[in-house]
Amino acid sequence: MTEPSHVTAARESYDTVAADYARLVKEPAELDPVSRAMLATFAELVRPPHPGPVADLGCGPGKVTAHLAALGVPVFGVDVSPRMVELARTAYPELRFAVGSMTALDIGSGELGGILAYYATHHTPPQWLPTVFAEFHRTLAPGGVLMLAGHVGDDEHLRPTHAYGGHPVSYEWYLLPPDRIAELLHGAGLVVTARTVQEPEEGARRQTGTFLAYKPR
């Protein structure tokens, strides 16, 4: 299958900005209290004896992957950017990281006890989100838990030209209303159990949304 153009753009862009992204992005301990609490809640839901490993999809340089591991989660990371995966493997050699795309995961059906998609889907055009969410549903075991977090908006389509460290990028941003994201998750067969919408932090411009959902047994 031909790779979707948005996946190619994300790979090339994040390969370009990887080193500066790893340097500039916040450590999980530096996140706001609500974000830290949602990650802790997710960790509680997917820790053993909950069955199956947990995939951190769009793991970037592995900071959140390592944070979940420290909370007792049997987690591994997947990212579309080979350079990001290289940085993650160097920083956290005790953890497993692989290159992959959320549109076609190299993970068996029903294999995962949990999925974290943390600021990982906002470069995905809305017409591709059903494919991505269907992959989440396919790879989750019955009872498996998804945490999806990221920027939300009023059907905004942004075309940034430069990012972390001033590097040129070719990806685009698609910021959907929280209700629309919840509808798409439901359409993929996932049951949303909780969601939060946070106003922008000081110096930021966009709301963020976090969703907890599960695959029915």
Secondary structure, 3 states (H helix, E strand, C coil): CCCCHHHHHHHHHHHHHHHHHHHHCCCHHHCCHHHHHHHHHHHHHHCCCCCCCEEEECCCCCHHHHHHHHCCCCEEEEECCHHHHHHHHHHCCCCCEEECECCECCCCCCCEEEEEEECCCCCCCHHHHHHHHHHHHHHEEEEEEEEEEEECCCCEEECCCEEHHHEECCCCEEECCHHHHHHHHHHCCCEEEEEEEECCCCCCCCCEEEEEEECCC
